[in-house]
Amino acid sequence: MGKLKIAIPTEAYASLEDTVSEVFGKAKTFTIVDIENGQVRKVRVIDNPAASYDYGSGPVAAKTLADLRVDFVMATQLGPGASGLLRHHGIREISVKPGTRVTDAIRENFGRAESKE
């Protein structure tokens, strides 16, 4: 499978134990998970710079993730602006149910989610 970088909009700072946010652009945080050969190698949580925006938060969040060079975004729903910007940068989207734990979403879509840090 090689190396993959996955971004998940999340509700707090709980890393792999956090839950997927119901919103993308206004999510409080993004959990960034690096996977190599099917195993989690690195996990970090970043603040979403667009979380407090009244308008245009989706594209700003998408640009932030593009700048981080993520390969996939796992989210419950994406607006047309964010989705178009992600596609423009070659970032693939995976739909997940809101409230899913990050570790479960990773396991369901990428195999094992054990951390090997």
Secondary structure, DSSP 8 states (H G I E B T S, - for coil): --EEEEEEEESSS-GGGSBB-S-STT-SEEEEEEEETTEEEEEEEEE-TTTT-SS-HHHHHHHHHHHTT-SEEEES---HHHHHHHHHTT-EEEE--TT-BHHHHHHHHHS---B--
